[in-house]
Amino acid sequence: MRTYCAALLAAVFMLLLFSGTARAQEDAAPNPIGELPWQVGPATGKVGARATIDVPEGYAFLDVDGTRRLNQLLENPPDGSDTYTLAPHDLSWIGFFSFREMGYVKDDEKVDADDVLESVRKGTEQGNEERRKRGWVPMRSLGWSFKPQYDEQLKALEWAILAETGTSKSKIVNYNTRVLGRRGVMEVIVVADPETLQPAIADFKRLMPGYSFAAGEKYSEFRAGDHV
């Protein structure tokens, strides 16, 4: 299966800034991230017309416009895609959802881990060009936190990349999931601190049963004649 990788997202100190939002809200102190139009759970987050995800109590969701503003605050270069955000109230991780319409992707092909890693590194360098233009801190991909593996039950490919900021050398891990649909792939990136990666992944996966492609968009609804 070929995979398509976006540039790495967010620096660790920006994640820590995001984590301070909850305290700022409690103190009624102004905080640009806390002032974004969060849809607080329990609610249903709509990922465009492609999918929905249940947002339980204790979590919040941002639409495309809110996510664009969030990425600007987090110094994430725009990539032209419509991206949505899911995060817990304690803000220990941030999940970004975007759909890539590429057609039905067969799940019976071997994943080339080296190809995936090289694609991520190229994407990171492309993102760094934009970061430098804007005076933002660049990032560097260090390698695997764990290599690609396929979850047959979820119909999802997953891997995790370790990265660091260009100046402070602070570490960050991006956990990547590609959920297969009938007409393309839902790309999900969960950003977390390396020390909290495993509980972050476990928390994210606990929410995945609440994720669903819209009617007619599910992987199991493939029909003869669909683009492959």
Beta strands, then each sheet from edge to edge (+ up, - down):
strand 1: 39-40
strand 2: 43-47
strand 3: 51-55
strand 4: 59-62
strand 5: 83-88
strand 6: 93-100
strand 7: 139-151
strand 8: 156-165
strand 9: 171-180
strand 10: 185-192
strand 11: 211-213
sheet 1: 1+ 4- 5+ 6- 10+ 9- 8+ 7-
sheet 2: 2+ 3- 11+
end
